[in-house]
Amino acid sequence: MSEDSWAFAVDTQEAQTSAQPDLREKASRLRGPWKKTGDINGNIVLQKDEREGWGEDVDPVNLAEQSLLNKLIRRTLVRSRTEVEVLQRDPSSPLFSVKTFEELRLKPELLRGVYSMGFNRPSRIQESALPMMLAQPPQNLIAQAQSGTGKTAAFSLAMLSHVNPTNKWTQCLCVAPTYELAVQIGQVIEQMGKFCVDVKVAYAVRGNRMERGVPVKEQIVIGTPGTLLDWCSKYKHIDPKKVSMFVLDEADVMIAIQGHRDQSFRIYRLLSKDCQMLLFSATFEESVWKFAEKVIPNANIIKLKREEETLDNIRQFYVICKSKEDKFMALCNLYGTLTIAQAMIFCHTRKMARWLAAQLTQDGHQVALLSGEMTVEQRAHVIERFRNGREKVLVTTNVCSRGIDVEQVSLVVNFDLPVDMAGKADNDTYLHRIGRTGRFGRRGFAVNMVDSKCSMDIINQIEMHFNRKIPKLDPSNLVEMENMC
Ligand SMILES: Nc1ncnc2c1ncn2[C@@H]1O[C@H](COP(=O)(O)OP(=O)(O)OP(=O)(O)O)[C@@H](O)[C@H]1O
């Protein structure tokens, strides 16, 4: 599609979507009222309907929530052993990479802010990305690296370094997929820039209203695409032609949210041609590439490959059970082993997870429950407690099959096997639930509960997919597990 026809499509779509009521609100009205109730962790949670299967009771993977959860529970940098790949727009220009923040010749107050955050040296991705982002003349950049590798810190530093504090108008725009993610980014900028007293940050997010035509004086504005677009066009709070750095964060999450890609593209079209464009993403599927190439033609590209999860150090077993009660009994037999280190138990539905957590609690065990009906903050709190060893066993749905690394978990139980919507083995989810990166390298055990011919079929599919035999658990394996966990 040429830029014009793409732009035309954007205009048409915009006109249609602005006339519609908020889709989420509409959807939740259709689903009926939510029920407020207490959960096993003592949290107040909102529960939807109780249907089994692929209804509301199965937690879908929500990328924006997952990303926020990752940010909330992260304490340190994710250190990757993979090599950084740099593709320069102009291969003949020298490739700079820095090993210290001093080499970047930052303003002293900014350097002080960086050190006050406890950053001693640039992360892997920052080593190459920072010199590129700070180069003169400005260069465009597309950067891909998994969550936790220092992307947010990198572009926050670039924006703080870029602005001229004496100019009281918006010079840097940063687009984030949700209100909560925008606030998280803002906190990093405010913390890093705390000694840059003349640099101010504003939030273009829902509910933050100003009188039409009143210009924003803050040099950095972070917001969600819809509100930012309004601020730039409808309300004229920002003169987009005066913006000289545009950051698009979490592009993969962004384009997964309906309407966000087109709104971001509309903001892009309002900017001047020489505005520096920076795009960040944790993953790079085809759709993200297409979008990135549209908004940032001729960009430098930096990629840091994720360390793949493997099943190399994992001993896998299955146990045969007749019913969920039978699975519960089998779990109780494993319980001694579960609590030696820490264990995670995965269920298919929220209802099953609640039932199991209640049964285990009734039986006198101390367990934590994590499922999608909790707010992201409540989930972060439960994960934090589990990480600190306050509970030894975590019962959960797919809501945390990826993204959380609890190093001390050495046993994973698939109380329900992971299946896709067609009822086939969901191999990716299986790998995310039980796989480890080579980085942790520790041994682990996975026990799969099989309660029907169907679930035995799924075990066979998983065996074939990963080309690994999954034997039946016998008492001698239990002794082995107790010794190894
Ligand atoms: N150079 C550094 N040295 C030490 N810690 C760092 C450095 N850069 C970032 N961090 C810290 O590492 C963690 C991850 O950084 P950051 O949030 O920037 O990563 P990210 O790739 O943007 O991930 P996400 O998208 O999930 O936020 C944060 O706690 C941050 O404070």
The ligand as an SDF file (V2000), in Angstrom:
LIG
                    3D

 31 33  0  0  0  0  0  0  0  0999 V2000
   22.3990    0.3900   32.6160 N   0  0  0  0  0  0  0  0  0  0  0  0
   21.6710   -0.1610   33.5800 C   0  0  0  0  0  0  0  0  0  0  0  0
   22.2710   -0.6430   34.6880 N   0  0  0  0  0  0  0  0  0  0  0  0
   21.5270   -1.2080   35.6840 C   0  0  0  0  0  0  0  0  0  0  0  0
   20.1880   -1.3300   35.6580 N   0  0  0  0  0  0  0  0  0  0  0  0
   19.5480   -0.8740   34.5670 C   0  0  0  0  0  0  0  0  0  0  0  0
   20.2420   -0.2600   33.4730 C   0  0  0  0  0  0  0  0  0  0  0  0
   19.3220    0.0950   32.5500 N   0  0  0  0  0  0  0  0  0  0  0  0
   18.1220   -0.2710   33.0300 C   0  0  0  0  0  0  0  0  0  0  0  0
   18.2500   -0.8480   34.2510 N   0  0  0  0  0  0  0  0  0  0  0  0
   17.1810   -1.4180   35.1080 C   0  0  0  0  0  0  0  0  0  0  0  0
   16.8040   -2.6640   34.5190 O   0  0  0  0  0  0  0  0  0  0  0  0
   15.3960   -2.8510   34.5770 C   0  0  0  0  0  0  0  0  0  0  0  0
   14.8450   -2.9800   33.1550 C   0  0  0  0  0  0  0  0  0  0  0  0
   15.0970   -1.7880   32.4190 O   0  0  0  0  0  0  0  0  0  0  0  0
   14.0230   -1.1580   31.4220 P   0  0  0  0  0  0  0  0  0  0  0  0
   12.6900   -1.0240   32.0880 O   0  0  0  0  0  0  0  0  0  0  0  0
   14.6470    0.0550   30.8490 O   0  0  0  0  0  0  0  0  0  0  0  0
   13.9540   -2.3410   30.3530 O   0  0  0  0  0  0  0  0  0  0  0  0
   12.9580   -2.5050   29.1280 P   0  0  0  0  0  0  0  0  0  0  0  0
   13.7190   -3.2410   28.0960 O   0  0  0  0  0  0  0  0  0  0  0  0
   12.3770   -1.1940   28.7810 O   0  0  0  0  0  0  0  0  0  0  0  0
   11.8630   -3.4480   29.7050 O   0  0  0  0  0  0  0  0  0  0  0  0
   10.2970   -3.1770   29.8280 P   0  0  0  0  0  0  0  0  0  0  0  0
    9.8090   -2.8710   28.4640 O   0  0  0  0  0  0  0  0  0  0  0  0
    9.7190   -4.4000   30.4280 O   0  0  0  0  0  0  0  0  0  0  0  0
   10.2410   -1.9860   30.7680 O   0  0  0  0  0  0  0  0  0  0  0  0
   14.8400   -1.6450   35.3360 C   0  0  0  0  0  0  0  0  0  0  0  0
   14.6990   -2.0170   36.6860 O   0  0  0  0  0  0  0  0  0  0  0  0
   15.9140   -0.5810   35.1520 C   0  0  0  0  0  0  0  0  0  0  0  0
   15.9300    0.3320   36.2210 O   0  0  0  0  0  0  0  0  0  0  0  0
  1  2  1  0
  2  3  1  0
  2  7  2  0
  3  4  2  0
  4  5  1  0
  5  6  2  0
  6  7  1  0
  6 10  1  0
  7  8  1  0
  8  9  2  0
  9 10  1  0
 10 11  1  0
 11 12  1  0
 11 30  1  0
 12 13  1  0
 13 14  1  0
 13 28  1  0
 14 15  1  0
 15 16  1  0
 16 17  2  0
 16 18  1  0
 16 19  1  0
 19 20  1  0
 20 21  2  0
 20 22  1  0
 20 23  1  0
 23 24  1  0
 24 25  2  0
 24 26  1  0
 24 27  1  0
 28 29  1  0
 28 30  1  0
 30 31  1  0
M  END
$$$$
